[in-house]
């Protein structure tokens, strides 16, 4: 029997311009590995907590304090909780609250000539870490786009690098994703 590959579309909610990725992921990946894959293909830096909400169950890193009731993502495989046509949420950074809508677009047998995981398509640059969630990102983009904006220079200085909200390269995302394997 061939390995199952899940074609997932991961879309960042409430941001314009759109930010999304289409990834091909082995079904045997545990959710902690899916988390690391999402971090790499989206462009996050894995500096914050995260969780998955799948069919009303929350998955993530177990909370030693017991404040968050999460099922252990290390013990949960993607193919055990996701099915073709299904949807689930992936939330990153509980302060900024970056919610990602994940759609299982397809499930198929692995191509023996292909190497997985891979990012086959996408759009938009990932917002910078700690920009303040979707609202802060909108303010950030407005400030960057207008040299006359009162926060233009401070935002450029805060980020410390050029930023193009349309910038995305699926080949680079695939290279980063394969650091998992």
KOLVEX-776971 format. One line per 3 residues: their letters; for each residue x, y, z of N, C-alpha, C. Coordinates in Angstrom, 1 decimal. Example, Ala and Ser with C-alpha at 12.3 -4.5 7.8 and 13.67 -1.06 7.14 Angstrom:
2
AS> 13.2:-5.7:7.8:12.3:-4.5:7.8:13.2:-3.3:7.8; 12.8:-2.2:7.1:13.7:-1.1:7.1:12.9:0.0:7.9
END
This chain:
181
XXX> 0.8:-1.2:0.0:0.0:0.0:0.0:0.9:1.2:0.0; 0.5:2.2:-0.8:1.4:3.4:-0.9:1.0:4.4:0.2; 1.9:5.3:0.5:1.7:6.3:1.6:0.6:7.2:1.1
XXX> -0.2:7.7:2.0:-1.2:8.7:1.7:-0.6:10.1:1.8; -0.9:10.9:0.8:-0.5:12.3:0.8:-1.8:13.2:0.9; -1.7:14.1:1.9:-2.8:15.0:2.1:-2.4:16.4:1.4
XXX> -3.3:16.8:0.5:-3.2:18.2:0.0:-4.0:19.1:0.8; -3.2:20.0:1.5:-3.8:21.0:2.4:-3.7:22.4:1.9; -4.7:23.1:2.0:-4.7:24.6:1.7:-4.8:25.3:3.1
XXX> -3.7:26.0:3.4:-3.6:26.7:4.7:-3.8:28.2:4.4; -4.9:28.8:4.9:-5.1:30.2:4.6:-5.2:31.0:5.9; -4.4:32.1:5.9:-4.4:33.0:7.1:-5.7:33.8:7.1
XXX> -6.5:33.7:8.1:-7.8:34.4:8.2:-7.6:35.9:8.4; -8.5:36.7:7.9:-8.6:38.1:8.2:-7.5:39.0:7.8; -6.7:38.6:6.7:-5.6:39.4:6.2:-5.8:39.7:4.8
XXX> -5.4:41.0:4.4:-5.4:41.4:3.0:-4.1:42.1:2.8; -3.3:41.8:1.7:-3.6:40.8:0.7:-3.6:39.4:1.3; -4.2:38.5:0.5:-4.3:37.1:1.0:-3.0:36.4:1.2
XXX> -2.9:35.6:2.3:-1.7:34.8:2.5:-2.2:33.3:2.7; -1.8:32.5:1.8:-2.1:31.1:1.8:-1.0:30.2:1.2; -1.1:28.9:1.5:-0.1:27.9:1.0:-0.9:26.6:0.7
XXX> -0.5:26.0:-0.4:-0.9:24.6:-0.7:0.3:23.7:-0.4; 0.1:22.7:0.5:1.2:21.8:0.8:0.7:20.4:0.6; 1.7:19.6:0.2:1.4:18.1:0.1:2.2:17.5:1.3
XXX> 1.5:16.8:2.2:2.0:16.3:3.4:1.7:14.8:3.6; 2.7:14.0:4.0:2.4:12.6:4.3:1.4:12.5:5.4; 0.4:11.6:5.3:-0.6:11.4:6.3:0.0:10.9:7.6
XXX> 1.1:10.3:7.6:1.7:9.8:8.8:2.4:10.8:9.7; 2.4:12.1:9.2:3.0:13.1:10.0:2.1:13.3:11.3; 2.8:13.5:12.4:2.1:13.8:13.6:1.8:15.3:13.6
XXX> 0.8:15.8:14.4:0.4:17.2:14.3:1.5:18.1:14.7; 2.5:17.7:15.6:3.6:18.5:15.9:4.5:18.8:14.7; 4.6:17.8:13.8:5.3:17.9:12.6:4.6:18.8:11.6
XXX> 3.3:18.6:11.6:2.4:19.5:10.7:2.6:21.0:11.1; 2.6:21.2:12.5:2.9:22.5:13.0:4.2:23.1:12.5; 5.3:22.3:12.6:6.6:22.8:12.1:6.6:23.0:10.6
XXX> 5.9:22.2:9.9:5.7:22.4:8.4:5.0:23.7:8.1; 3.9:24.0:8.8:3.2:25.2:8.6:4.1:26.4:8.9; 4.8:26.3:10.0:5.7:27.4:10.4:6.7:27.7:9.3
XXX> 7.2:26.7:8.7:8.2:26.9:7.6:7.6:27.4:6.3; 6.5:26.8:5.9:6.0:27.3:4.6:5.3:28.6:4.6; 4.8:28.9:5.8:4.1:30.2:5.9:5.1:31.4:6.2
XXX> 6.2:31.0:6.9:7.2:32.1:7.2:7.2:32.5:8.6; 6.5:31.8:9.5:6.5:32.1:10.9:7.9:31.7:11.5; 8.2:32.1:12.7:9.5:31.8:13.3:9.4:30.9:14.5
XXX> 8.2:30.3:14.8:7.9:29.4:15.8:8.3:29.9:17.2; 7.9:31.2:17.5:8.3:31.8:18.7:7.1:31.8:19.8; 6.0:31.3:19.4:4.8:31.4:20.2:4.0:30.0:20.3
XXX> 3.1:30.0:21.2:2.3:28.8:21.3:1.3:28.6:20.2; 0.8:27.4:20.0:-0.1:27.2:18.9:-1.1:26.1:19.3; -2.1:25.9:18.5:-3.0:24.8:18.7:-3.8:24.5:17.4
XXX> -4.3:23.2:17.4:-5.1:22.8:16.3:-6.5:22.6:16.9; -7.6:23.0:16.1:-8.9:22.7:16.5:-9.5:21.8:15.4; -9.7:20.5:15.7:-10.1:19.6:14.7:-11.4:18.9:15.3
XXX> -12.5:19.1:14.6:-13.8:18.5:15.1:-14.0:18.7:16.5; -13.8:19.9:17.0:-14.1:20.3:18.4:-13.1:19.8:19.4; -12.0:19.2:19.0:-10.9:18.8:19.9:-9.7:19.7:19.7
XXX> -9.1:20.1:20.8:-7.9:20.9:20.7:-6.7:20.1:20.9; -5.7:20.3:20.0:-4.4:19.6:20.0:-3.3:20.6:20.1; -2.2:20.2:20.8:-1.1:21.1:20.9:0.0:20.5:21.8
XXX> 0.9:21.3:22.3:1.8:20.9:23.3:1.1:20.8:24.6; 1.3:19.7:25.3:0.6:19.6:26.6:1.1:20.7:27.5; 0.2:21.3:28.3:0.4:22.4:29.2:0.8:21.8:30.6
XXX> 2.1:22.0:31.0:2.5:21.4:32.3:1.7:22.1:33.5; 1.2:23.3:33.3:0.5:24.0:34.3:-1.0:23.5:34.4; -1.4:22.9:33.3:-2.8:22.4:33.3:-3.8:23.4:33.0
XXX> -3.4:24.6:32.5:-4.4:25.7:32.2:-5.0:25.5:30.9; -4.4:24.9:29.9:-4.9:24.6:28.6:-5.2:23.1:28.5; -6.4:22.8:28.1:-6.8:21.4:27.9:-6.5:21.0:26.4
XXX> -5.4:20.5:26.2:-5.0:20.1:24.8:-4.6:18.6:24.8; -5.1:18.0:23.7:-4.6:16.6:23.4:-3.2:16.7:22.9; -2.3:15.8:23.2:-0.9:15.8:22.8:-0.8:15.6:21.3
XXX> -0.3:16.7:20.6:-0.1:16.6:19.2:1.0:15.6:18.8; 1.9:15.2:19.7:2.9:14.2:19.4:2.3:12.8:19.2; 1.1:12.6:19.8:0.5:11.3:19.7:-0.6:11.3:18.7
XXX> -0.7:12.3:17.8:-1.8:12.4:16.9:-1.3:12.5:15.5; -1.7:11.6:14.6:-1.3:11.6:13.2:-2.3:12.4:12.4; -1.9:13.1:11.4:-2.8:13.8:10.5:-3.8:12.9:9.9
XXX> -3.4:11.7:9.4:-4.4:10.8:8.8:-5.4:10.2:9.8; -5.2:10.4:11.1:-6.2:9.9:12.1:-7.3:10.9:12.4; -7.0:12.2:12.0:-8.0:13.3:12.4:-8.5:14.1:11.2
XXX> -7.9:13.9:10.0:-8.3:14.6:8.8:-8.8:13.7:7.7; -9.8:14.2:7.0:-10.3:13.4:5.8:-10.5:14.4:4.7; -10.5:13.8:3.5:-10.7:14.6:2.3:-12.0:15.5:2.4
XXX> -11.9:16.7:2.1:-13.1:17.6:2.2:-13.2:18.2:3.6; -12.4:17.8:4.6:-12.5:18.3:5.9:-11.9:19.6:6.1; -12.2:20.2:7.2:-11.6:21.5:7.5:-11.2:21.5:9.0
XXX> -10.2:22.3:9.3:-9.8:22.5:10.7:-9.1:23.8:10.9; -8.9:24.2:12.1:-8.2:25.5:12.4:-6.8:25.2:13.0; -5.9:26.1:12.7:-4.6:26.1:13.3:-4.4:27.5:13.8
XXX> -4.2:27.7:15.0:-4.0:29.0:15.6:-2.5:29.1:16.1; -1.9:30.2:15.7:-0.5:30.5:16.1:-0.5:31.8:16.8; 0.3:31.9:18.0:0.5:33.1:18.7:-0.8:33.5:19.4
XXX> -1.1:33.1:20.6:-2.3:33.3:21.3:-2.5:34.8:21.7; -1.4:35.6:21.6:-1.5:37.0:21.8:-2.0:37.8:20.5; -1.3:37.5:19.4:-1.7:38.1:18.1:-2.9:37.4:17.5
XXX> -3.0:36.1:17.8:-4.1:35.3:17.4:-4.2:35.2:15.9; -3.2:34.5:15.3:-3.2:34.3:13.9:-3.9:33.0:13.6; -5.1:33.1:13.1:-6.0:31.9:12.8:-5.8:31.5:11.4
XXX> -5.5:30.2:11.2:-5.4:29.7:9.8:-6.5:28.7:9.6; -7.2:28.8:8.5:-8.2:27.9:8.0:-7.5:26.9:7.2; -7.6:25.6:7.5:-7.0:24.5:6.8:-8.1:23.6:6.1
XXX> -7.9:23.5:4.8:-8.9:22.6:4.1:-8.1:21.4:3.5; -8.7:20.2:3.7:-8.1:19.0:3.1:-8.7:18.9:1.7; -7.9:19.4:0.8:-8.4:19.5:-0.6:-8.5:18.1:-1.3
XXX> -7.5:17.3:-0.9:-7.4:15.9:-1.6:-6.6:15.0:-0.7; -6.8:13.7:-0.9:-5.9:12.7:-0.3:-5.7:11.7:-1.4; -4.4:11.3:-1.6:-4.1:10.4:-2.7:-2.8:9.7:-2.4
XXX> -2.5:8.7:-3.2:-1.3:7.9:-3.0:-0.1:8.7:-3.4; 1.0:8.5:-2.7:2.3:9.2:-3.0:2.8:8.8:-4.3; 3.4:9.8:-5.0:4.1:9.6:-6.3:5.5:9.1:-5.9
XXX> 5.9:7.9:-6.3:7.2:7.4:-5.9:8.4:8.3:-6.5; 8.1:9.1:-7.5:9.1:10.0:-8.1:9.2:11.3:-7.3; 8.3:11.6:-6.4:8.2:12.9:-5.7:8.8:12.8:-4.3
XXX> 9.3:13.9:-3.8:9.8:14.0:-2.5:8.8:14.9:-1.7; 8.4:14.4:-0.5:7.5:15.1:0.3:8.1:15.5:1.7; 7.6:16.6:2.3:6.5:17.4:1.9:7.0:18.4:0.8
XXX> 6.0:19.1:0.3:6.3:20.1:-0.7:5.2:21.2:-0.7; 5.6:22.4:-1.0:4.7:23.5:-1.2:4.5:23.7:-2.6; 3.3:23.4:-3.1:3.0:23.5:-4.6:2.5:24.8:-5.1
XXX> 2.0:25.7:-4.1:1.5:27.0:-4.5:1.3:27.8:-3.3; 1.0:29.1:-3.5:0.7:30.0:-2.4:0.7:31.4:-2.9; 0.4:32.3:-1.9:0.3:33.7:-2.2:0.6:34.5:-1.0
XXX> 1.3:35.6:-1.1:1.4:36.5:0.0:2.5:36.2:0.9; 3.2:37.3:1.4:4.2:37.2:2.4:3.6:37.0:3.8; 4.2:36.2:4.6:3.8:36.1:6.0:3.9:37.4:6.7
XXX> 2.9:37.8:7.5:3.1:39.0:8.3:4.3:38.8:9.3; 4.9:39.9:9.7:6.0:39.8:10.6:5.5:39.3:12.0; 6.4:38.6:12.7:6.0:38.2:14.1:5.8:39.5:14.9
XXX> 4.9:39.3:15.9:4.6:40.4:16.9:4.1:41.7:16.3; 3.5:41.7:15.1:3.0:42.9:14.5:1.6:43.3:15.1; 1.0:42.4:15.8:-0.3:42.8:16.5:-1.5:42.1:15.8
XXX> -1.3:41.0:15.2:-2.5:40.3:14.7:-3.0:40.9:13.4; -4.1:40.5:12.9:-4.6:41.1:11.6:-4.8:42.6:11.7; -5.3:43.1:12.8:-5.5:44.6:12.9:-4.1:45.3:12.9
XXX> -3.2:44.8:13.6:-1.8:45.4:13.6:-1.2:45.3:12.3; -1.4:44.2:11.6:-0.8:44.0:10.3:-1.4:45.0:9.3; -2.7:45.3:9.3:-3.3:46.3:8.5:-2.7:47.7:8.8
XXX> -2.5:48.0:10.0:-1.8:49.3:10.4:-0.4:49.3:9.9; 0.3:48.2:10.1:1.7:48.1:9.6:1.8:48.4:8.1; 1.0:47.7:7.3:1.0:47.8:5.9:0.7:49.3:5.5
XXX> -0.3:49.9:6.1:-0.7:51.3:5.8:0.5:52.2:6.1; 1.2:52.0:7.2:2.4:52.8:7.5:3.5:52.6:6.5; 3.8:51.4:6.1:4.9:51.1:5.2:4.6:51.7:3.8
XXX> 3.3:51.7:3.4:3.0:52.1:2.0:3.0:53.6:1.9; 3.0:54.4:2.9:2.8:55.8:2.9:4.0:56.5:3.6; 5.0:57.0:2.8:6.2:57.6:3.4:5.8:58.8:4.2
XXX> 4.6:59.4:4.1:4.1:60.5:4.9:3.4:60.1:6.1; 3.2:58.8:6.3:2.5:58.3:7.5:3.4:58.6:8.7; 2.8:59.0:9.8:3.6:59.3:11.0:4.4:58.1:11.6
XXX> 4.0:56.9:11.3:4.7:55.8:11.8:5.6:55.1:10.7; 5.7:55.7:9.6:6.4:55.0:8.5:7.8:54.6:8.9; 8.6:55.6:9.3:10.0:55.4:9.7:10.1:54.4:10.9
XXX> 9.3:54.6:11.9:9.4:53.7:13.0:9.1:52.3:12.7; 8.1:52.0:11.8:7.8:50.7:11.4:8.9:50.1:10.5; 9.5:50.8:9.7:10.6:50.4:8.9:11.8:50.0:9.8
XXX> 12.0:50.8:10.8:13.1:50.6:11.7:12.8:49.4:12.6; 11.5:49.2:13.0:11.1:48.1:13.9:11.4:46.8:13.1; 11.0:46.7:11.9:11.1:45.5:11.1:12.6:45.2:10.8
XXX> 13.3:46.3:10.4:14.8:46.1:10.1:15.1:45.5:8.8; 14.1:45.3:7.9:14.4:44.7:6.6:13.3:45.1:5.7; 13.6:45.0:4.4:12.5:45.3:3.4:11.4:44.3:3.6
XXX> 10.2:44.8:3.2:9.0:43.9:3.3:8.1:44.2:2.1; 7.8:43.1:1.4:6.8:43.2:0.3:5.7:42.2:0.6; 4.5:42.7:0.8:3.4:41.8:1.2:3.0:40.8:0.1
XXX> 3.5:41.0:-1.1:3.2:40.1:-2.2:4.2:39.0:-2.4; 5.3:39.1:-1.7:6.5:38.2:-1.9:6.2:36.8:-1.4; 6.3:35.9:-2.3:6.2:34.4:-1.9:6.9:33.6:-3.0
XXX> 7.7:32.6:-2.6:8.4:31.7:-3.5:8.1:30.3:-3.1; 7.3:29.5:-3.8:7.0:28.1:-3.4:8.2:27.2:-3.3; 9.2:27.5:-4.2:10.4:26.6:-4.2:11.2:26.8:-2.9
XXX> 11.3:28.1:-2.4:11.9:28.4:-1.1:11.1:27.8:0.0; 9.8:27.9:-0.1:9.0:27.3:1.0:9.2:25.8:1.1; 9.3:25.1:-0.1:9.5:23.7:-0.1:10.9:23.3:0.5
XXX> 11.9:24.1:0.1:13.2:23.9:0.7:13.2:24.0:2.2; 12.5:25.0:2.7:12.4:25.2:4.2:11.6:24.0:4.8; 10.5:23.6:4.1:9.7:22.5:4.6:10.5:21.2:4.7
XXX> 11.4:21.0:3.8:12.1:19.7:3.8:13.2:19.6:4.9; 13.5:20.7:5.5:14.4:20.6:6.7:13.8:19.8:7.8; 12.5:19.5:7.7:11.8:18.6:8.6:12.2:17.2:8.4
X> 12.5:16.8:7.2:12.7:15.4:6.9:14.2:15.0:7.1
END
